[in-house]
């Protein structure tokens, strides 16, 4: 321990090397602290790519595990140092290096907080769409490493769709810069998107080049109360197939609306089984046309209620309540585990019905459901009225059943949270042995000593 600390303080200024037990405890897990914790031997807070390179060169020479970390908001255990070693906390690399309005692009360091970046580009009349719920604290490097998304995915896609280029430090300390500022490139293998979503297992992302869009000039919120889950699913299908593409379409179950009604005025009717919360963006004429089209579809579908909210402050209260649902639930529950299984959009009603049927069999935990209806990324949530060994056992079995249900409907084990270690035992269910072996061969080629974020994506020895 002392030798490691002494060596690291030769590589970076000593005040940015942490080894005190209370400091290390803060880095023992990400937001999946409720599942499993690690025990790092040291934490390093680099401020330059050169410092990251020095630390990795040192670790590679001594086969010391290195776990990259952004803000620790991940929900799959990706930043948990399962094998000890060094945690690289990237939050000090937080500069927005360039915003090129003429090229609609930007260059940033990996530790830039997403909400700060949103504000910076908005000042120039530009727009960066990805908006995961943790955007006020999560970092762009973490977003790229997990291919994060958020409600804007239905219209604008996920983080990976906006990554033009990267600066990456490899396991041996080498620095590469795949991609660039061009929107299209056919130059060799697509290394940019190989590292995007690699969860720190192939290299440490230090800088990112991002694509931007013009800022939509106006927004309008629409809320639809549906009599049944099937009606909600059919309404989404009709809206999208009819040519209207809302910026966001959130699926909210009745139970969640009851909680939201404590914070929104006027409250929503609670007679529906499912609700759709939509954001329309564009010019005022475009929004008016979209709203009219959605109103027509909803009337034909005979939904219970539909509101087009003109007042911006009232509209924001709906979105704020939606983003704070997790915190609301934890005022009445002891613990929550938020999953993210994505299914084809036309299979959402089947998935929700399956979740409800599974929930009816549970005795120690409660299973809720919500999600991004526009792209099929659903978020089953396991809620604990009380925490006990029996509840943990039932919850773990429930997670596997949820994953298998999603896969049976043509879905994926993760739509935006990533695999980490939390879902490592399930990835092979989706990919099969041949693809899993290919992933391991790629890992071996780029990280021959296995020092980068070990214990993630697949279980050791399986």
C-alpha positions as CSV (number, residue, x, y, z in Angstrom):
1,X,0.0,0.0,0.0
2,X,2.7,2.5,1.0
3,X,4.8,1.6,-2.0
4,X,1.9,2.1,-4.3
5,X,1.1,5.5,-2.8
6,X,4.7,6.6,-3.0
7,X,5.0,5.6,-6.6
8,X,1.8,7.3,-7.6
9,X,2.8,10.5,-6.0
10,X,5.8,10.5,-8.2
11,X,3.5,10.4,-11.3
12,X,1.0,13.1,-10.3
13,X,0.9,15.8,-7.6
14,X,0.6,14.2,-4.2
15,X,-2.6,16.0,-3.3
16,X,-4.4,14.2,-6.1
17,X,-3.5,10.7,-4.8
18,X,-5.9,9.5,-2.1
19,X,-5.3,6.5,0.2
20,X,-7.0,7.4,3.4
21,X,-9.6,4.8,4.4
22,X,-12.5,7.3,4.4
23,X,-11.5,8.5,0.9
24,X,-11.3,5.0,-0.4
25,X,-14.7,4.1,1.0
26,X,-16.3,6.8,-1.1
27,X,-15.0,5.1,-4.2
28,X,-16.0,1.5,-3.3
29,X,-19.1,1.5,-5.5
30,X,-21.1,3.6,-8.0
31,X,-24.9,4.0,-7.6
32,X,-25.3,0.2,-7.4
33,X,-23.8,0.4,-3.9
34,X,-26.8,-1.7,-2.8
35,X,-25.5,-4.7,-4.8
36,X,-21.8,-5.0,-4.1
37,X,-18.8,-2.9,-3.1
38,X,-15.1,-3.0,-4.0
39,X,-12.1,-2.0,-2.1
40,X,-9.6,0.3,-4.0
41,X,-6.0,0.6,-2.9
42,X,-5.6,4.1,-4.2
43,X,-7.5,6.8,-6.0
44,X,-5.9,9.1,-8.5
45,X,-7.5,12.3,-9.8
46,X,-5.6,13.1,-13.1
47,X,-5.9,16.5,-14.8
48,X,-4.2,15.7,-18.1
49,X,-4.0,12.9,-20.6
50,X,-0.3,12.7,-19.9
51,X,-1.0,11.9,-16.2
52,X,-3.5,9.2,-17.2
53,X,-0.9,7.8,-19.5
54,X,1.7,7.7,-16.8
55,X,-0.6,6.0,-14.3
56,X,-1.6,3.3,-16.9
57,X,2.0,2.7,-18.0
58,X,2.9,2.2,-14.4
59,X,-0.1,-0.1,-13.7
60,X,0.5,-2.1,-16.8
61,X,4.1,-2.8,-15.9
62,X,3.0,-4.1,-12.5
63,X,-0.3,-5.7,-13.5
64,X,-2.3,-3.5,-11.2
65,X,-6.1,-3.2,-11.9
66,X,-7.4,0.2,-12.9
67,X,-11.0,1.2,-12.7
68,X,-12.0,4.4,-14.6
69,X,-14.7,6.5,-12.9
70,X,-16.8,9.5,-14.0
71,X,-19.4,10.7,-11.4
72,X,-20.3,7.3,-10.0
73,X,-23.9,7.6,-11.2
74,X,-23.9,4.3,-13.0
75,X,-26.6,1.7,-12.3
76,X,-24.7,-1.5,-13.4
77,X,-21.6,-1.5,-11.1
78,X,-19.3,-0.4,-13.9
79,X,-17.2,1.9,-11.7
80,X,-17.0,-0.5,-8.8
81,X,-13.3,-1.6,-8.2
82,X,-14.0,-5.3,-7.8
83,X,-10.3,-6.3,-7.9
84,X,-9.0,-3.4,-5.9
85,X,-6.0,-1.5,-7.4
86,X,-6.3,2.1,-8.7
87,X,-9.5,4.1,-9.3
88,X,-9.0,6.8,-11.9
89,X,-11.4,9.6,-11.0
90,X,-11.8,11.6,-14.2
91,X,-13.8,14.6,-12.8
92,X,-10.8,16.9,-12.8
93,X,-10.6,16.8,-16.6
94,X,-13.7,19.0,-17.0
95,X,-12.8,21.6,-19.6
96,X,-15.0,22.4,-22.7
97,X,-12.1,22.8,-25.1
98,X,-14.0,24.0,-28.1
99,X,-17.6,24.6,-29.4
100,X,-17.5,25.1,-33.2
101,X,-20.8,26.6,-34.2
102,X,-20.0,26.6,-37.9
103,X,-19.2,22.9,-37.9
104,X,-21.9,22.0,-35.3
105,X,-19.3,20.2,-33.2
106,X,-17.5,20.4,-29.9
107,X,-14.4,19.0,-28.2
108,X,-14.5,18.3,-24.4
109,X,-12.6,16.5,-21.7
110,X,-14.2,13.4,-20.3
111,X,-15.0,14.8,-16.9
112,X,-17.3,17.6,-18.2
113,X,-20.7,17.4,-16.4
114,X,-23.5,16.8,-19.0
115,X,-25.8,19.6,-17.7
116,X,-22.9,22.1,-17.8
117,X,-22.3,21.1,-21.4
118,X,-26.0,21.5,-22.2
119,X,-25.9,25.1,-20.9
120,X,-22.7,25.9,-22.7
121,X,-24.0,24.9,-26.1
122,X,-27.4,26.4,-25.5
123,X,-25.9,29.8,-25.1
124,X,-24.7,29.6,-28.7
125,X,-28.1,28.4,-30.0
126,X,-27.0,24.8,-30.2
127,X,-28.4,21.5,-28.8
128,X,-26.8,18.3,-27.5
129,X,-29.8,15.8,-27.2
130,X,-28.7,13.0,-24.9
131,X,-30.4,13.6,-21.5
132,X,-30.1,10.7,-19.0
133,X,-31.9,11.3,-15.7
134,X,-28.6,11.8,-13.9
135,X,-27.6,14.7,-16.2
136,X,-27.1,17.2,-13.5
137,X,-24.1,15.2,-12.2
138,X,-23.1,12.5,-14.7
139,X,-20.0,13.1,-16.9
140,X,-19.7,12.9,-20.7
141,X,-16.9,10.3,-20.4
142,X,-19.2,8.1,-18.4
143,X,-22.0,8.7,-20.9
144,X,-19.9,7.6,-23.8
145,X,-18.5,4.6,-21.9
146,X,-22.0,3.2,-21.3
147,X,-23.8,4.6,-24.4
148,X,-26.2,6.5,-22.1
149,X,-29.4,7.9,-23.6
150,X,-32.4,9.3,-21.8
151,X,-35.9,10.3,-23.0
152,X,-34.7,12.1,-26.1
153,X,-33.7,8.7,-27.6
154,X,-37.0,8.4,-29.5
155,X,-36.3,11.3,-31.8
156,X,-32.6,12.0,-31.5
157,X,-30.9,8.7,-30.6
158,X,-28.3,7.9,-27.9
159,X,-24.9,9.2,-26.9
160,X,-23.1,7.0,-29.5
161,X,-24.9,8.7,-32.3
162,X,-23.2,12.0,-31.4
163,X,-19.6,10.8,-30.9
164,X,-17.4,11.9,-33.8
165,X,-14.0,11.1,-32.3
166,X,-12.2,10.2,-29.1
167,X,-8.8,10.5,-27.3
168,X,-8.2,7.2,-25.5
169,X,-5.4,6.0,-23.3
170,X,-4.8,2.2,-23.8
171,X,-3.8,-0.2,-21.1
172,X,-0.1,0.2,-21.7
173,X,-0.3,4.0,-21.6
174,X,-0.4,4.5,-25.4
175,X,-2.6,7.3,-26.6
176,X,-4.8,7.1,-29.7
177,X,-7.2,9.5,-31.4
178,X,-9.7,7.6,-33.5
179,X,-12.3,9.6,-35.5
180,X,-12.2,13.4,-35.9
181,X,-14.5,16.4,-36.6
182,X,-16.0,15.0,-39.8
183,X,-19.5,13.7,-39.7
184,X,-18.7,10.7,-42.0
185,X,-15.7,8.5,-42.2
186,X,-15.0,5.1,-43.8
187,X,-11.3,4.9,-42.8
188,X,-10.8,1.4,-41.4
189,X,-12.6,-0.2,-38.5
190,X,-14.9,2.0,-36.5
191,X,-12.8,2.2,-33.4
192,X,-14.7,5.3,-32.1
193,X,-17.8,3.2,-31.6
194,X,-15.8,0.2,-30.3
195,X,-14.7,2.3,-27.3
196,X,-18.2,3.8,-27.0
197,X,-20.0,1.4,-24.7
198,X,-16.9,-0.5,-23.7
199,X,-17.3,0.6,-20.0
200,X,-13.7,1.3,-19.4
201,X,-12.6,-2.3,-20.3
202,X,-10.6,-1.4,-23.4
203,X,-9.2,2.0,-22.7
204,X,-9.7,5.2,-20.7
205,X,-11.5,7.9,-22.6
206,X,-9.9,11.3,-21.9
207,X,-11.3,13.6,-24.6
208,X,-14.4,13.5,-26.8
209,X,-15.5,15.1,-30.1
210,X,-19.2,15.5,-30.3
211,X,-21.8,16.3,-33.0
212,X,-24.3,19.1,-32.2
213,X,-27.6,20.2,-33.6
214,X,-29.4,23.6,-33.9
215,X,-31.5,24.4,-30.8
216,X,-35.2,23.8,-31.4
217,X,-36.9,27.2,-30.9
218,X,-40.0,26.0,-29.0
219,X,-41.5,23.1,-26.9
220,X,-44.9,21.9,-25.9
221,X,-45.9,19.2,-23.5
222,X,-48.8,16.7,-24.1
223,X,-50.1,14.3,-21.5
224,X,-52.4,11.4,-22.4
225,X,-54.3,9.2,-20.0
226,X,-55.0,5.8,-21.4
227,X,-57.7,3.3,-20.2
228,X,-55.4,0.3,-20.7
229,X,-51.7,-0.5,-21.2
230,X,-52.6,-1.9,-24.7
231,X,-54.2,1.4,-25.6
232,X,-51.1,3.3,-24.5
233,X,-48.9,1.0,-26.7
234,X,-51.2,1.3,-29.7
235,X,-51.4,5.1,-29.3
236,X,-47.6,5.3,-29.4
237,X,-47.5,3.1,-32.5
238,X,-50.1,5.2,-34.3
239,X,-48.3,8.5,-33.4
240,X,-45.0,7.3,-34.7
241,X,-46.3,5.4,-37.7
242,X,-48.4,8.5,-38.7
243,X,-45.3,10.6,-39.1
244,X,-45.2,12.6,-35.9
245,X,-41.9,12.2,-33.9
246,X,-42.1,13.7,-30.5
247,X,-38.8,14.6,-28.8
248,X,-39.8,12.5,-25.8
249,X,-42.5,9.9,-25.1
250,X,-42.5,8.6,-21.5
251,X,-44.6,5.7,-20.3
252,X,-45.9,6.2,-16.8
253,X,-48.0,3.6,-14.9
254,X,-50.9,4.5,-12.7
255,X,-49.0,4.0,-9.4
256,X,-46.4,6.6,-10.5
257,X,-49.1,9.1,-11.5
258,X,-50.5,8.9,-8.0
259,X,-47.1,9.9,-6.6
260,X,-46.7,12.6,-9.2
261,X,-50.0,14.2,-8.3
262,X,-48.6,15.3,-5.0
263,X,-46.4,17.8,-7.0
264,X,-48.3,18.8,-10.1
265,X,-51.3,21.1,-10.5
266,X,-53.8,20.5,-11.7
267,X,-53.5,16.8,-10.9
268,X,-54.0,14.1,-13.5
269,X,-56.9,11.7,-13.4
270,X,-56.0,8.4,-11.8
271,X,-58.6,6.4,-13.7
272,X,-56.1,5.2,-16.4
273,X,-53.8,2.2,-16.3
274,X,-51.1,4.0,-18.3
275,X,-50.1,7.5,-19.2
276,X,-48.0,9.1,-21.9
277,X,-45.9,12.2,-21.3
278,X,-44.7,13.8,-24.5
279,X,-42.5,16.7,-25.4
280,X,-42.9,18.3,-28.9
281,X,-40.2,20.5,-30.2
282,X,-39.5,22.6,-33.4
283,X,-41.0,25.8,-34.7
284,X,-44.3,27.0,-33.4
285,X,-46.0,26.0,-36.6
286,X,-44.4,22.5,-36.5
287,X,-45.5,22.1,-32.9
288,X,-49.1,23.1,-33.6
289,X,-49.2,20.7,-36.5
290,X,-47.8,17.8,-34.3
291,X,-50.2,18.6,-31.5
292,X,-53.2,18.5,-33.9
293,X,-52.1,15.2,-35.3
294,X,-51.7,13.7,-31.8
295,X,-55.1,15.0,-30.7
296,X,-56.7,13.4,-33.7
297,X,-55.1,10.1,-33.1
298,X,-55.9,10.1,-29.4
299,X,-59.6,10.9,-30.1
300,X,-59.8,8.1,-32.5
301,X,-58.2,5.8,-29.9
302,X,-60.8,7.0,-27.4
303,X,-58.3,7.7,-24.6
304,X,-59.5,8.9,-21.2
305,X,-58.0,12.3,-21.3
306,X,-55.5,14.4,-23.2
307,X,-53.9,17.7,-22.3
308,X,-51.9,20.1,-24.4
309,X,-50.1,22.2,-21.9
310,X,-49.4,25.8,-23.1
311,X,-47.9,27.2,-19.8
312,X,-44.2,26.5,-19.7
313,X,-44.0,26.5,-15.9
314,X,-46.8,24.0,-15.6
315,X,-45.2,21.8,-18.3
316,X,-41.9,21.9,-16.5
317,X,-43.6,20.7,-13.3
318,X,-44.7,17.5,-15.1
319,X,-41.1,16.8,-16.3
320,X,-39.6,17.6,-12.9
321,X,-42.1,15.2,-11.2
322,X,-41.2,12.5,-13.8
323,X,-37.5,12.9,-13.2
324,X,-37.9,12.7,-9.4
325,X,-40.1,9.6,-9.4
326,X,-37.2,7.5,-8.0
327,X,-36.7,9.9,-5.1
328,X,-40.5,10.0,-4.5
329,X,-40.7,6.2,-4.3
330,X,-37.9,6.1,-1.8
331,X,-39.9,8.2,0.6
332,X,-42.2,5.2,1.1
333,X,-39.8,2.3,0.3
334,X,-36.5,1.3,1.9
335,X,-34.7,0.5,-1.3
336,X,-35.1,0.5,-5.1
337,X,-33.2,-1.3,-7.9
338,X,-33.7,0.3,-11.3
339,X,-33.4,-2.0,-14.3
340,X,-33.3,-1.2,-18.0
341,X,-34.5,-3.8,-20.4
342,X,-35.3,-2.6,-23.9
343,X,-37.9,-4.3,-26.1
344,X,-39.3,-3.5,-29.6
345,X,-41.8,-0.7,-29.4
346,X,-44.7,-2.9,-30.6
347,X,-44.0,-5.4,-27.8
348,X,-44.2,-2.9,-24.9
349,X,-47.8,-3.9,-23.9
350,X,-46.7,-7.6,-23.7
351,X,-43.7,-6.6,-21.6
352,X,-45.7,-4.5,-19.2
353,X,-48.3,-7.2,-18.8
354,X,-45.6,-9.7,-18.1
355,X,-44.1,-7.5,-15.5
356,X,-47.5,-7.1,-13.9
357,X,-48.0,-10.8,-13.8
358,X,-44.6,-11.3,-12.3
359,X,-45.3,-8.6,-9.7
360,X,-48.4,-10.5,-8.6
361,X,-46.3,-13.5,-7.6
362,X,-43.9,-11.5,-5.3
363,X,-44.2,-11.5,-1.5
364,X,-41.1,-9.6,-0.3
365,X,-40.6,-6.9,-2.9
366,X,-42.8,-4.9,-5.3
367,X,-42.1,-4.7,-9.0
368,X,-43.0,-1.4,-10.8
369,X,-42.6,-0.4,-14.4
370,X,-42.1,2.8,-16.4
371,X,-39.8,3.9,-19.3
372,X,-39.2,5.6,-22.6
373,X,-42.1,4.4,-24.7
374,X,-40.8,6.0,-27.8
375,X,-37.8,3.7,-28.2
376,X,-38.9,0.7,-26.1
377,X,-36.3,1.3,-23.3
378,X,-38.3,0.2,-20.2
379,X,-37.3,0.5,-16.6
380,X,-38.7,-2.2,-14.3
381,X,-38.0,-1.1,-10.7
382,X,-37.8,-3.5,-7.8
383,X,-39.0,-1.8,-4.6
384,X,-38.2,-3.0,-1.1
385,X,-40.8,-2.3,1.6
386,X,-38.2,-3.8,4.0
387,X,-34.6,-5.0,3.4
388,X,-33.9,-8.6,4.4
389,X,-32.1,-11.6,3.1
390,X,-35.4,-13.0,1.8
391,X,-36.1,-9.8,-0.1
392,X,-32.6,-9.9,-1.6
393,X,-33.1,-13.4,-2.8
394,X,-36.5,-12.7,-4.3
395,X,-35.2,-9.5,-5.9
396,X,-32.3,-11.3,-7.6
397,X,-34.5,-14.0,-9.0
398,X,-36.9,-11.3,-10.2
399,X,-34.1,-9.5,-12.1
400,X,-33.4,-12.7,-14.0
401,X,-37.0,-13.2,-14.8
402,X,-37.3,-9.6,-16.0
403,X,-34.3,-10.0,-18.3
404,X,-35.5,-13.3,-19.7
405,X,-38.9,-11.8,-20.4
406,X,-37.3,-9.0,-22.3
407,X,-35.2,-11.3,-24.4
408,X,-38.2,-13.5,-25.2
409,X,-39.8,-10.5,-26.8
410,X,-36.8,-9.7,-29.0
411,X,-35.3,-7.2,-26.5
412,X,-31.9,-6.6,-25.0
413,X,-30.6,-7.0,-21.5
414,X,-29.7,-3.3,-21.3
415,X,-30.9,-0.3,-23.3
416,X,-28.7,2.4,-21.7
417,X,-27.3,1.5,-18.2
418,X,-24.7,-0.9,-19.5
419,X,-23.6,-4.3,-18.2
420,X,-21.0,-3.7,-15.6
421,X,-21.0,-6.6,-13.1
422,X,-24.7,-6.2,-12.2
423,X,-25.8,-7.9,-15.4
424,X,-22.6,-9.8,-16.3
425,X,-24.3,-13.1,-15.8
426,X,-27.0,-12.3,-18.3
427,X,-25.1,-10.9,-21.3
428,X,-24.3,-14.4,-22.7
429,X,-28.1,-15.1,-22.7
430,X,-28.4,-12.5,-25.4
431,X,-25.2,-12.8,-27.3
432,X,-24.5,-16.5,-27.2
433,X,-21.1,-18.2,-26.9
434,X,-19.6,-17.2,-30.3
435,X,-20.2,-13.5,-29.7
436,X,-19.0,-13.7,-26.1
437,X,-15.8,-15.3,-27.2
438,X,-15.3,-12.5,-29.8
439,X,-15.7,-9.9,-27.1
440,X,-13.1,-11.6,-25.0
441,X,-10.7,-11.8,-27.9
442,X,-11.1,-8.0,-28.5
443,X,-10.5,-7.4,-24.8
444,X,-7.3,-9.6,-24.9
445,X,-6.0,-7.8,-27.9
446,X,-6.3,-4.3,-26.4
447,X,-5.7,-5.2,-22.7
448,X,-3.5,-8.3,-22.7
449,X,-2.9,-8.2,-19.0
450,X,-6.6,-7.6,-18.1
451,X,-5.9,-4.6,-15.9
452,X,-8.7,-2.4,-17.2
453,X,-11.9,-2.5,-15.2
454,X,-11.6,-6.3,-14.5
455,X,-14.7,-8.3,-13.5
456,X,-17.1,-6.4,-15.9
457,X,-19.2,-7.6,-18.9
458,X,-18.8,-11.3,-18.1
459,X,-18.3,-13.3,-14.9
460,X,-14.7,-14.4,-14.2
461,X,-14.3,-18.1,-15.1
462,X,-17.6,-18.3,-17.1
